[in-house]
Amino acid sequence: MLLIFGLGNPGAKYQSTRHNVGFLVIDELAKQLGTADLAFKEKFKAELVKTDSLVLAKPQTYMNQSGQAIRAILDFYQVKIAADIKNLYIIHDDLDIEFGQYKLQFGTGPKVHHGLQSIYQYLKTDQFWHVRVGIDNRAGDRSIPGEDFVLQNFTAAEQELLSSTIQHLATELVQRLI
């Protein structure tokens, strides 16, 4: 079974923020795969859809507790958490990558990301697929701290490139999964 989780924060306040790019990619994946809509499941504290061979999920525990929901889902579906989980993909924002770019890397994430730190803590490993979506559009200006920048909404000018990036990334993921 393939397990694909998009990281973000629940609620309208965070819907269009940089930190929620993982949720946006999951929505596009669900659309491209033609799956049912994601539904909230209290026992997982996540929105998800499951097919015979796939779980798409958006943890609703807030970013910094993402590991809690992911661990609950993996436990429920009896996914063995080994030293590496080759069928687990975590989609997340990344300030180490330029806006509009993305990388799929196994066992390699950004320098600092509290959502991933939570996952590492709950799973006791970082050996899974990191789908790193670049959100840094500060052109070297670091006057806004990263923890504040990730909670800003995408600008209207960024929306077109963001949409295209998400579409390309989802398409690449679908091709890898089929």
ZATI-268672 format. One record per residue: x, y, z of N, C-alpha, C, O, CB in turn. Coordinates in steps of 0.05 Angstrom, whole numbers, padded with zeros to 5 digits, always signed. Glycine has a CB too. Layout:
BEGIN
XYZXYZXYZXYZXYZ...
This chain:
BEGIN
+00017-00024+00000+00000+00000+00000+00018+00025+00000+00037+00027+00015-00019+00000+00025+00011+00044-00017+00025+00069-00018+00011+00088+00002-00013+00090+00003+00026+00081-00046+00028+00103+00016+00018+00122+00036+00029+00149+00030+00053+00153+00030+00025+00113+00065+00011+00168+00024+00020+00195+00017+00006+00215+00036-00019+00217+00036+00013+00201-00013+00022+00229+00050+00013+00249+00069+00022+00277+00061+00045+00281+00054+00022+00243+00098+00004+00296+00062+00010+00324+00057+00009+00339+00083-00011+00336+00098-00008+00337+00036+00030+00354+00089+00030+00369+00114+00019+00397+00111+00021+00409+00090+00059+00370+00125+00007+00406+00133-00005+00433+00134-00018+00437+00160-00015+00422+00179-00025+00436+00111-00033+00459+00162-00049+00466+00186-00078+00467+00178-00085+00477+00157-00039+00493+00197-00095+00457+00196-00124+00458+00190-00136+00486+00193-00125+00503+00207-00139+00438+00208-00159+00490+00180-00174+00514+00184-00170+00535+00163-00150+00536+00149-00167+00526+00210-00191+00552+00160-00191+00572+00139-00168+00592+00142-00158+00603+00122-00218+00587+00139-00160+00598+00167-00139+00617+00172-00113+00609+00158-00098+00627+00149-00134+00619+00202-00108+00583+00155-00082+00574+00144-00085+00564+00115-00065+00556+00103-00071+00552+00161-00109+00563+00105-00115+00550+00080-00096+00557+00057-00087+00540+00042-00143+00556+00071-00089+00583+00054-00073+00592+00032-00044+00599+00040-00031+00614+00026-00086+00616+00019-00035+00589+00063-00008+00595+00071+00013+00577+00059+00006+00555+00049-00006+00594+00102+00037+00586+00059+00060+00571+00048+00063+00544+00062+00070+00524+00050+00085+00587+00050+00057+00544+00088+00060+00519+00104+00040+00498+00095+00044+00474+00102+00056+00525+00133+00019+00505+00081-00002+00486+00073+00002+00475+00045-00017+00463+00034-00028+00499+00075+00025+00478+00033+00029+00469+00006+00025+00438+00004+00017+00428-00016+00057+00477-00005+00032+00424+00025+00027+00395+00026-00002+00388+00022-00009+00369+00008+00038+00383+00052-00020+00403+00036-00048+00398+00033-00057+00403+00004-00073+00388-00007-00064+00417+00052-00046+00425-00008-00054+00432-00036-00046+00410-00055-00060+00404-00074-00041+00459-00044-00023+00398-00051-00014+00376-00069-00031+00352-00065-00038+00339-00085+00016+00369-00063-00039+00345-00041-00057+00322-00036-00083+00327-00050-00094+00308-00062-00062+00318-00005-00094+00351-00049-00119+00357-00063-00117+00352-00093-00134+00341-00106-00128+00386-00057-00094+00361-00104-00089+00357-00133-00085+00328-00140-00095+00318-00160-00065+00374-00142-00071+00313-00123-00068+00284-00127-00095+00270-00127-00101+00254-00145-00050+00272-00105-00112+00277-00108-00139+00264-00106-00154+00270-00132-00168+00253-00142-00154+00274-00082-00152+00294-00142-00166+00302-00166-00155+00286-00190-00170+00275-00206-00162+00332-00172-00128+00285-00193-00117+00271-00216-00121+00241-00214-00124+00228-00235-00087+00276-00217-00122+00230-00191-00127+00201-00188-00157+00193-00189-00164+00170-00191-00115+00191-00161-00174+00214-00187-00202+00209-00188-00213+00194-00164-00232+00179-00165-00209+00193-00213-00200+00198-00141-00209+00185-00116-00232+00201-00105-00238+00223-00114-00186+00183-00096-00245+00189-00085-00267+00203-00071-00255+00227-00056-00230+00228-00052-00282+00184-00052-00272+00244-00047-00263+00267-00031-00251+00256-00004-00261+00236+00006-00285+00287-00026-00232+00271+00006-00221+00264+00032-00242+00270+00053-00256+00290+00051-00194+00279+00037-00244+00253+00073-00263+00257+00095-00248+00256+00121-00229+00241+00125-00285+00236+00094-00257+00273+00140-00245+00273+00167-00252+00248+00182-00275+00240+00184-00254+00299+00182-00231+00236+00194-00234+00212+00211-00223+00219+00238-00198+00223+00241-00219+00187+00198-00240+00221+00258-00232+00229+00285-00211+00211+00296-00192+00220+00309-00256+00229+00303-00213+00184+00292-00194+00166+00304-00165+00170+00294-00146+00162+00307-00202+00137+00298-00162+00183+00271-00136+00189+00260-00128+00218+00264-00105+00226+00261-00134+00182+00231-00148+00235+00269-00144+00264+00269-00132+00272+00242-00113+00287+00241-00126+00272+00293-00146+00262+00221-00136+00268+00194-00159+00266+00174-00179+00252+00179-00113+00249+00186-00156+00281+00152-00174+00277+00129-00160+00257+00112-00136+00258+00107-00179+00304+00114-00175+00237+00102-00163+00217+00085-00182+00204+00067-00207+00205+00070-00149+00197+00102-00171+00191+00047-00185+00173+00029-00168+00149+00026-00143+00151+00023-00192+00187+00001-00180+00125+00026-00165+00100+00022-00178+00084+00000-00202+00081-00002-00165+00084+00049-00160+00073-00017-00168+00054-00037-00155+00028-00030-00142+00025-00009-00161+00064-00067-00157+00008-00048-00144-00018-00042-00113-00015-00040-00100-00030-00026-00150-00038-00064-00102+00004-00055-00073+00005-00056-00061+00032-00047-00037+00037-00050-00064-00001-00083-00078+00051-00037-00068+00078-00032-00083+00091-00009-00107+00087-00005-00072+00095-00057-00068+00106+00007-00079+00124+00027-00069+00151+00021-00044+00156+00020-00072+00114+00056-00087+00171+00017-00080+00199+00016-00090+00212+00041-00113+00207+00049-00092+00213-00010-00074+00227+00055-00083+00239+00080-00071+00266+00085-00049+00273+00076-00075+00220+00103-00086+00282+00100-00078+00308+00109-00082+00309+00140-00105+00312+00149-00094+00332+00095-00061+00306+00155-00064+00307+00185-00076+00333+00193-00069+00355+00183-00036+00303+00198-00094+00332+00212-00108+00356+00222-00099+00363+00250-00114+00376+00265-00138+00352+00221-00075+00354+00258-00064+00358+00284-00048+00384+00287-00036+00388+00307-00048+00335+00292-00047+00400+00266-00029+00423+00263-00002+00412+00256+00006+00389+00264-00029+00440+00289+00013+00428+00242+00039+00419+00231+00057+00406+00251+00068+00385+00246+00053+00443+00218+00061+00419+00274+00081+00410+00293+00074+00384+00307+00090+00373+00322+00085+00431+00313+00050+00373+00302+00042+00347+00314+00034+00327+00292+00020+00308+00297+00019+00351+00333+00044+00331+00268+00037+00314+00245+00043+00285+00250+00028+00268+00241+00051+00324+00220+00064+00280+00264+00073+00252+00269+00052+00236+00284+00049+00212+00280+00098+00252+00285+00036+00249+00301+00015+00235+00316-00006+00223+00298-00012+00200+00301+00002+00255+00336-00016+00238+00279-00036+00228+00260-00024+00207+00242-00037+00187+00236-00048+00252+00244+00000+00212+00232+00012+00194+00213+00017+00167+00227+00011+00146+00215+00038+00205+00202+00026+00167+00251+00031+00142+00266+00005+00128+00271+00004+00103+00268+00045+00148+00293-00017+00142+00277-00043+00129+00282-00052+00115+00257-00063+00093+00258-00064+00150+00291-00049+00128+00234-00058+00115+00208-00041+00091+00202-00051+00070+00194-00056+00136+00185-00014+00093+00205+00003+00071+00199-00003+00047+00218-00003+00024+00209+00033+00079+00202-00008+00053+00243-00015+00032+00262-00041+00018+00254-00043-00006+00255-00016+00043+00291-00061+00034+00248-00087+00023+00241-00086+00005+00217-00098-00017+00217-00107+00046+00235-00071+00013+00196-00068-00004+00172-00045-00024+00174-00038-00037+00154-00064+00014+00148-00035-00027+00198-00014-00047+00204+00010-00045+00185+00020-00065+00176-00026-00074+00203+00019-00020+00181+00043-00015+00165+00066-00018+00184+00068-00004+00204+00042+00013+00151+00084-00036+00177+00108-00040+00193+00127-00016+00190+00134-00009+00168+00122-00067+00186+00135-00005+00212+00153+00018+00212+00181+00006+00215+00190+00001+00238+00146+00039+00234+00195+00002+00193+00222-00009+00193+00242+00014+00192+00234+00037+00194+00226-00029+00170+00267+00007+00188+00288+00027+00186+00282+00046+00162+00288+00070+00164+00315+00014+00182+00270+00035+00141+00261+00052+00120+00234+00043+00109+00228+00019+00109+00282+00053+00097+00219+00062+00102+00191+00057+00092+00190+00067+00064+00185+00090+00058+00169+00071+00111+00194+00048+00045+00197+00056+00017+00170+00064+00004+00170+00076-00018+00208+00032+00001+00148+00059+00017+00122+00066+00005+00109+00089+00019+00085+00094+00016+00104+00042+00006+00124+00104+00035+00114+00127+00050+00125+00153+00037+00149+00156+00035+00121+00126+00080+00107+00171+00029+00114+00197+00018+00103+00219+00036+00079+00218+00042+00104+00200-00012+00119+00237+00044+00111+00260+00060+00115+00285+00043+00138+00291+00035+00126+00262+00088+00094+00300+00037+00095+00324+00021+00095+00348+00040+00077+00351+00056+00071+00325+00000+00115+00365+00037+00118+00387+00056+00131+00411+00042+00145+00409+00022+00134+00379+00080+00126+00434+00054+00139+00459+00046+00168+00458+00053+00176+00444+00072+00125+00484+00058+00184+00473+00039+00213+00473+00044+00225+00501+00038+00225+00510+00015+00227+00451+00027+00236+00514+00058+00248+00540+00055+00276+00538+00043+00288+00558+00036+00249+00554+00082+00287+00514+00042+00314+00510+00030+00313+00508+00000+00334+00506-00014+00327+00485+00042+00289+00508-00012+00285+00505-00041+00270+00529-00051+00251+00539-00039+00270+00479-00047+00279+00539-00074+00267+00563-00086+00238+00558-00093+00230+00536-00102+00283+00572-00110+00222+00579-00090+00194+00578-00098+00190+00568-00126+00204+00578-00145+00181+00605-00094+00172+00550-00130+00166+00539-00157+00182+00514-00164+00178+00502-00185+00172+00560-00178+00201+00506-00147+00217+00482-00151+00208+00461-00131+00195+00467-00111+00247+00488-00148+00215+00436-00137+00210+00414-00117+00230+00392-00121+00243+00390-00142+00181+00404-00120+00233+00376-00101+00252+00353-00102+00238+00329-00088+00224+00332-00068+00279+00360-00088+00242+00306-00100+00234+00281-00087+00259+00267-00079+00275+00258-00095+00216+00263-00107+00263+00264-00052+00288+00253-00042+00281+00233-00020+00264+00238-00003+00306+00275-00032+00296+00211-00020+00292+00191+00000+00310+00197+00024+00334+00198+00021+00297+00163-00011+00298+00201+00047+00313+00205+00072+00326+00232+00075+00343+00235+00092+00333+00184+00074+00319+00251+00058+00331+00277+00059+00310+00299+00060+00293+00302+00042+00349+00282+00034+00310+00314+00082+00291+00336+00086+00306+00362+00090+00330+00363+00088+00273+00330+00109+00291+00383+00096+00303+00409+00101+00319+00410+00127+00317+00392+00144+00282+00431+00101+00335+00431+00131+00350+00434+00155+00332+00435+00180+00337+00421+00200+00367+00459+00154+00311+00451+00178+00293+00454+00201+00264+00453+00191+00257+00468+00173+00298+00481+00216+00248+00435+00202+00220+00433+00196+00206+00419+00219+00210+00395+00222+00215+00419+00168+00191+00433+00234+00179+00422+00259+00159+00400+00253+00156+00381+00269+00166+00443+00275+00145+00401+00230+00127+00379+00223+00142+00354+00218+00133+00332+00227+00110+00387+00198+00164+00356+00204+00181+00332+00200+00193+00322+00226+00196+00298+00230+00202+00338+00179+00202+00340+00243+00213+00332+00269+00193+00315+00284+00200+00295+00297+00222+00357+00285+00167+00323+00283+00146+00307+00296+00144+00279+00284+00141+00259+00299+00120+00322+00294+00146+00278+00258+00144+00252+00244+00168+00234+00252+00165+00211+00258+00143+00255+00214+00192+00246+00251+00216+00231+00259+00213+00220+00287+00221+00197+00293+00241+00249+00256+00202+00236+00305+00199+00228+00333+00179+00205+00335+00185+00185+00348+00188+00252+00350+00156+00206+00321+00136+00185+00323+00143+00160+00308+00136+00138+00317+00110+00196+00313+00158+00163+00286+00165+00139+00270+00193+00128+00277+00199+00106+00270+00163+00146+00241+00209+00145+00290+00236+00137+00297+00254+00133+00272+00273+00117+00273+00236+00112+00314+00247+00147+00251+00263+00145+00226+00257+00169+00209+00236+00181+00211+00258+00119+00211+00277+00176+00191+00272+00196+00170+00275+00183+00143+00276+00197+00123+00292+00219+00174+00276+00156+00143+00280+00141+00118+00254+00135+00103+00245+00112+00103+00296+00115+00124+00243+00156+00091+00220+00154+00074+00223+00175+00053+00242+00191+00054+00193+00158+00091+00204+00176+00034+00206+00196+00013+00197+00224+00023+00175+00227+00034+00188+00188-00011+00215+00243+00020+00209+00271+00026+00203+00285-00001+00219+00286-00018+00233+00285+00041+00178+00294-00003+00170+00309-00027+00172+00339-00019+00153+00350-00006+00141+00301-00037+00194+00351-00026+00202+00377-00016+00192+00399-00036+00203+00400-00059+00232+00379-00012+00173+00415-00028+00162+00436-00046+00173+00463-00038+00168+00472-00015+00131+00435-00045+00188+00475-00056+00201+00501-00049+00181+00523-00046+00163+00527-00063+00220+00508-00071+00184+00538-00024+00167+00561-00019+00182+00587-00015+00170+00608-00010+00149+00555+00005+00209+00586-00017+00225+00610-00011+00225+00629-00035+00236+00623-00056+00253+00602-00004+00212+00651-00031+00211+00672-00052+00220+00699-00041+00211+00720-00048+00181+00674-00063+00239+00697-00022+00248+00721-00008+00272+00734-00021+00281+00756-00013+00255+00715+00021+00283+00722-00042+00305+00734-00057+00328+00743-00039+00339+00765-00042+00296+00757-00075+00334+00726-00020+00356+00732-00001+00349+00750+00022+00365+00753+00040+00378+00745-00016+00325+00761+00023+00317+00778+00045+00308+00761+00068+00286+00748+00067+00294+00798+00036+00324+00760+00089+00317+00743+00112+00307+00760+00135+00308+00751+00159+00342+00727+00121+00296+00784+00130+00286+00801+00151+00260+00789+00163+00253+00795+00186+00280+00829+00140+00247+00772+00149+00223+00758+00159+00233+00730+00168+00242+00715+00151+00200+00756+00138+00231+00724+00194+00240+00697+00203+00224+00675+00189+00200+00679+00182+00237+00695+00233+00237+00653+00184+00224+00630+00170+00198+00622+00183+00178+00617+00168+00242+00607+00170+00196+00621+00209+00172+00612+00223+00148+00631+00218+00125+00623+00220+00176+00609+00252+00154+00656+00212+00133+00675+00205+00127+00674+00175+00104+00676+00167+00142+00704+00213+00148+00671+00159+00145+00671+00130+00127+00647+00121+00110+00651+00103+00172+00669+00116+00130+00624+00133+00115+00601+00125+00085+00604+00130+00068+00590+00118+00125+00576+00138+00078+00622+00149+00050+00626+00155+00037+00649+00139+00014+00656+00144+00047+00631+00185+00052+00660+00121+00041+00681+00103+00027+00667+00080+00034+00646+00071+00063+00699+00093+00006+00681+00070-00008+00672+00046+00009+00675+00021+00026+00693+00021-00035+00686+00043+00005+00659+00001+00018+00663-00024+00006+00689-00036-00017+00695-00033+00013+00638-00044+00023+00703-00050+00014+00728-00062-00002+00721-00088+00000+00699-00098+00038+00747-00068-00017+00741-00097-00032+00737-00122-00012+00731-00145-00018+00715-00163-00049+00762-00128+00011+00744-00145+00030+00740-00166+00042+00712-00165+00050+00701-00186+00053+00761-00164+00043+00700-00141+00055+00673-00138+00035+00651-00146+00043+00628-00152+00064+00669-00110+00009+00657-00146-00012+00637-00149-00009+00621-00175-00013+00597-00175-00039+00650-00148-00002+00634-00197-00001+00621-00223+00022+00600-00223+00018+00577-00232+00003+00641-00246+00046+00608-00214+00068+00590-00213+00063+00568-00193+00070+00545-00198+00094+00605-00206+00051+00574-00171+00044+00554-00150+00025+00533-00162+00030+00509-00159+00030+00567-00126+00005+00541-00176-00014+00523-00188+00000+00504-00208-00005+00480-00208-00037+00538-00202+00017+00515-00225+00032+00500-00244+00051+00480-00231+00052+00457-00239+00047+00519-00263+00065+00489-00210+00083+00472-00196+00068+00448-00183+00077+00425-00185+00098+00488-00174+00046+00454-00170+00030+00433-00157+00020+00413-00178+00021+00389-00173+00007+00445-00141+00011+00423-00200+00001+00405-00222+00023+00387-00232+00019+00363-00236-00011+00422-00245+00046+00398-00237+00069+00382-00247+00078+00362-00227+00083+00339-00234+00093+00401-00255+00080+00370-00202+00088+00352-00181+00068+00329-00178+00076+00305-00176+00091+00366-00154+00042+00335-00177+00022+00314-00175+00023+00295-00198+00021+00271-00194-00006+00327-00173+00027+00305-00222+00029+00289-00246+00053+00270-00244+00051+00246-00250+00031+00306-00271+00076+00280-00235+00100+00264-00231+00095+00242-00210+00103+00219-00214+00124+00281-00223+00082+00249-00188+00076+00229-00168+00057+00207-00178+00061+00184-00173+00063+00242-00143+00036+00215-00193+00018+00196-00205+00033+00177-00223+00028+00153-00222-00005+00210-00220+00050+00187-00239+00066+00170-00258+00084+00150-00242+00087+00128-00251+00083+00187-00277+00095+00159-00220+00111+00141-00203+00094+00119-00190+00104+00097-00186+00126+00157-00182+00069+00126-00184+00052+00108-00169+00039+00087-00187+00031+00065-00177+00031+00124-00155+00036+00094-00212+00021+00075-00230+00039+00054-00241+00031+00037-00256+00008+00091-00253
